[in-house]
Amino acid sequence: MATSLLAVNAKNKLGWAPEEDPIVRMILDGEASSASEAEARYLDSHIEEIVELVNSPMPEEEFRAHPLIMMLFAHGSREWDESLA
């Protein structure tokens, strides 16, 4: 049970565990050289889904809690030290 608690606690505010985080994955795979670049690429690659979310009848609270929307609103403000990338 302690392992599952650690897994839950290890997830970031977007709901991804570090090994699942697409931004981290893009940096580690060499697809982006910084968190900001990775976020921009990820958001660009999901623009159709973002538009669908914007146009959906989803309640405001649920909309703002969606990982793509959270990333869009926080884009560029991730707590990363770009010098480490």
Secondary structure as GFF3:
##gff-version 3
##sequence-region A 1 85
A	DSSP	alpha_helix	2	10	.	.	.	ID=ss1
A	DSSP	alpha_helix	22	28	.	.	.	ID=ss2
A	DSSP	alpha_helix	35	45	.	.	.	ID=ss3
A	DSSP	alpha_helix	47	55	.	.	.	ID=ss4
A	DSSP	alpha_helix	60	65	.	.	.	ID=ss5
A	DSSP	alpha_helix	67	74	.	.	.	ID=ss6
A	DSSP	three_ten_helix	82	84	.	.	.	ID=ss7
###
